[in-house]
Amino acid sequence: MEKCRYCAKIRDEWDCHGDECRSAIARALRRERAGLPMVPEKIRNEVPPGATTNEVITVLSRQRLRARRANEDRRKLKQMNDEDVG
């Protein structure tokens, strides 16, 4: 038994979740064709309740840095794909 990477339900190797799972797979394939990760990386709320201002700033700066790196990687990938086409 493992977790389906598209609909996040527990399934065995031969089990299908029907229309819900198929639509999640279709969304993942559309994302892949657009150059995005197949499964979106969700930004989790990493700020603990009752956090100090310093802790909030630290978490937000870490998230911003992570997003910046992902954008740079996406730009490089797009540039390489554009050079291959051209």
Protein Blocks (a to p, Z undefined) as FASTA:
>chain_A
ZZdfklopacdfkbcebjmlmmmmmmmmmmmmnopafbacddddfbdghiafklmmmmmm
mmmmmmmmmmmmmmmmmmmmmmmmZZ
